[in-house]
Amino acid sequence: MMKQVFGRPKSMKKNIFHYCAGCGHSIAHRLIAEVIDELGIRGITIGVPPAGCAVLAYNYFDIDMIEAQHGRGPATATGIKRVLPDRVVFSYQGDGDLAAIGIAESFHAANRGENITVVFMNNAVYGMTGGQMAPTSIMGQKTTTSPTGRNNVLDGYPIQVSEIFALLPGTAYIERCTVNSPASILKTRKAIRKAFQYQIDGLGFSLVEILSPCPTNWKMTPIESCHWIDEVMSKAFPLGVIKDLPAAAKEEGKKGEQRHDG
Amino acid sequence: MNKVLMQGNKIIGEAAIRAGCRFYAGYPITPQNEIPEYMAEHLRQQEGGVFVQSESEVAAIHMVIGASAAGARAMTSSSSPGISLKQEGISSLAACELPAVIVNMMRGGPGLGNISPSQGDYFQATRGGGHGDYRVIVLGPDSAQELADLTMDAFDLADRYRTPVMILADGMMGQMMEPVIFKTPKPRAYPESFIMKGAGAGKSKIIRGLILDPLDMEEHNWTLDRKYQVIARKETRHELYKADDAELILVAYGTSARIAKGAIKRLRESGLRVGLFRPITLWPFPTNELRDLAKKVENFLVFEMSTGQMVEDVRLAIQGRARIGFHGRPGGVVPTPVELANVVMHKYDRKEGIVDHF
């Protein structure tokens, strides 16, 4: 009798990803589906995919999904969550979606402390439209609309969404991860799981930023892309837990108890 | 049910709540601020009632999309510039076949314009408004009573056809006070199967407007179009006022129709046989009804608080069967019945003077 050690998550449809070789979306999709399976929430989860490469996410997730217009995911998710507070609602957004055209919707959903989860795919370019400069393109990065490299005088600076959102009292949990190695993928999985768990526990807005390779538009091989995240991109966007209010409160609680005991 | 004296904007809020609206999102803009204010206070008192003051008009309409998909009767309101911002989401509602009610208390435009009553958004409202091949059901109330009745009807129509419905009124309708009786709305009949609430143990659902294959997208467009044709056949509404013996028919809607009724009373006192054709549904436009009227009446005068928008639908309806004139006051000017009566009197004597101004 053979034991199955690896298979397709139940929350995924039997479709083949359309994403490019080496793209981070398929990994992130799979991690979310695994977490949904693990938490046993397939039947109560509603996903909001964005405009962009991941617009077809509903072809892969076997959960209820409603497409959002470009950048409006957190507004749509707000409408769903307010009407159905006991459902698990997440939006899946790229960097252009979240940090440019949808910055207002994202920022204010975070500020209201909507009890939703945002999975933020940061690949420093507009992928679907052919590799234009994104709000998170790093300084000097060459894209089709910053052909000589991102220049702060002409183009401004890369936006550190996670750090900025962490300043909002409404946000509960924010972590920046990547998916460029088995270890980092496992870490990202834990972060997504924590974000969903916090939402289930009613602890408020959570955001998992994933630095995601885009070999096609970075004009690199998949391997080179993984290296670029380590060597360049993660310098502009440092990895790690940026805010974890529930954990901090727990820590405080423990200290308080200790003091009490003493 | 007792008659109560209420302001137009508040009437819409109250009628919506009574009709079972349980989600409202909006952004402040004059002259409709009493709607979000009313909802903030009264909708939140309802079980499951959600009021969100959104960060923008854009966010508000997309919250409405989410709430509608999740099964709530949902509404947003604004005034002209804000309605322009909402068009992205209205197009999505139409594409995804989601019901919702949008209130436009029109003000002077274009651009920021002003905050006075106007009817400059007729084209935008009746031609869809956003991108793509679609229509929105547009209702044009002309009294407090109709604000209440049509708001309730708007939710039923939105559900029945799974499509956005717009209440198109103006600052005058929103700000004025009149007695109103709230009728008892019918219970909601919206199939559970349309609601997105998590797949449960069953098959997962997708709500989307993205259809990449042109042939599939074409079929979706025709499917929507067939629905719009049914709406056009079944849902057209209009009012005839003193039209039986009329030699000249004024065509006006909303606030303009109120002014027209005042003018007609005066004109009748002077012995002029003038009547009114008032479209209540602006889309679908009561084309056949107006065309029928043109069989027995030769002179029409379209009156709008704009440079002439609905007049195009009147021309399309009458198709040269009668003379059509136009009188317009755009930019937030609200003329008096006396002014309109004078205009009509001037043209009535010289009917050859009533010619299409194009």
Boltz contact constraints between the chains, C-beta under 6 A:
constraints:
  - contact:
      token1: [A, 43]
      token2: [B, 198]
      max_distance: 6.0
  - contact:
      token1: [A, 43]
      token2: [B, 199]
      max_distance: 6.0
  - contact:
      token1: [A, 43]
      token2: [B, 200]
      max_distance: 6.0
  - contact:
      token1: [A, 43]
      token2: [B, 201]
      max_distance: 6.0
  - contact:
      token1: [A, 44]
      token2: [B, 198]
      max_distance: 6.0
  - contact:
      token1: [A, 46]
      token2: [B, 198]
      max_distance: 6.0
  - contact:
      token1: [A, 55]
      token2: [B, 210]
      max_distance: 6.0
  - contact:
      token1: [A, 58]
      token2: [B, 206]
      max_distance: 6.0
  - contact:
      token1: [A, 62]
      token2: [B, 204]
      max_distance: 6.0
  - contact:
      token1: [A, 63]
      token2: [B, 199]
      max_distance: 6.0
  - contact:
      token1: [A, 63]
      token2: [B, 204]
      max_distance: 6.0
  - contact:
      token1: [A, 64]
      token2: [B, 196]
      max_distance: 6.0
  - contact:
      token1: [A, 64]
      token2: [B, 198]
      max_distance: 6.0
  - contact:
      token1: [A, 64]
      token2: [B, 199]
      max_distance: 6.0
  - contact:
      token1: [A, 64]
      token2: [B, 204]
      max_distance: 6.0
  - contact:
      token1: [A, 64]
      token2: [B, 205]
      max_distance: 6.0
  - contact:
      token1: [A, 65]
      token2: [B, 206]
      max_distance: 6.0
  - contact:
      token1: [A, 66]
      token2: [B, 69]
      max_distance: 6.0
  - contact:
      token1: [A, 66]
      token2: [B, 196]
      max_distance: 6.0
  - contact:
      token1: [A, 66]
      token2: [B, 207]
      max_distance: 6.0
  - contact:
      token1: [A, 67]
      token2: [B, 208]
      max_distance: 6.0
  - contact:
      token1: [A, 67]
      token2: [B, 210]
      max_distance: 6.0
  - contact:
      token1: [A, 69]
      token2: [B, 88]
      max_distance: 6.0
  - contact:
      token1: [A, 69]
      token2: [B, 92]
      max_distance: 6.0
  - contact:
      token1: [A, 72]
      token2: [B, 62]
      max_distance: 6.0
  - contact:
      token1: [A, 75]
      token2: [B, 59]
      max_distance: 6.0
  - contact:
      token1: [A, 75]
      token2: [B, 62]
      max_distance: 6.0
  - contact:
      token1: [A, 75]
      token2: [B, 63]
      max_distance: 6.0
  - contact:
      token1: [A, 76]
      token2: [B, 62]
      max_distance: 6.0
  - contact:
      token1: [A, 76]
      token2: [B, 65]
      max_distance: 6.0
  - contact:
      token1: [A, 76]
      token2: [B, 66]
      max_distance: 6.0
  - contact:
      token1: [A, 78]
      token2: [B, 63]
      max_distance: 6.0
  - contact:
      token1: [A, 79]
      token2: [B, 63]
      max_distance: 6.0
  - contact:
      token1: [A, 79]
      token2: [B, 66]
      max_distance: 6.0
  - contact:
      token1: [A, 79]
      token2: [B, 67]
      max_distance: 6.0
  - contact:
      token1: [A, 80]
      token2: [B, 66]
      max_distance: 6.0
  - contact:
      token1: [A, 80]
      token2: [B, 70]
      max_distance: 6.0
  - contact:
      token1: [A, 82]
      token2: [B, 50]
      max_distance: 6.0
  - contact:
      token1: [A, 83]
      token2: [B, 23]
      max_distance: 6.0
  - contact:
      token1: [A, 83]
      token2: [B, 67]
      max_distance: 6.0
  - contact:
      token1: [A, 83]
      token2: [B, 70]
      max_distance: 6.0
  - contact:
      token1: [A, 83]
      token2: [B, 72]
      max_distance: 6.0
  - contact:
      token1: [A, 84]
      token2: [B, 70]
      max_distance: 6.0
  - contact:
      token1: [A, 84]
      token2: [B, 197]
      max_distance: 6.0
  - contact:
      token1: [A, 87]
      token2: [B, 198]
      max_distance: 6.0
  - contact:
      token1: [A, 104]
      token2: [B, 55]
      max_distance: 6.0
  - contact:
      token1: [A, 104]
      token2: [B, 56]
      max_distance: 6.0
  - contact:
      token1: [A, 105]
      token2: [B, 59]
      max_distance: 6.0
  - contact:
      token1: [A, 108]
      token2: [B, 55]
      max_distance: 6.0
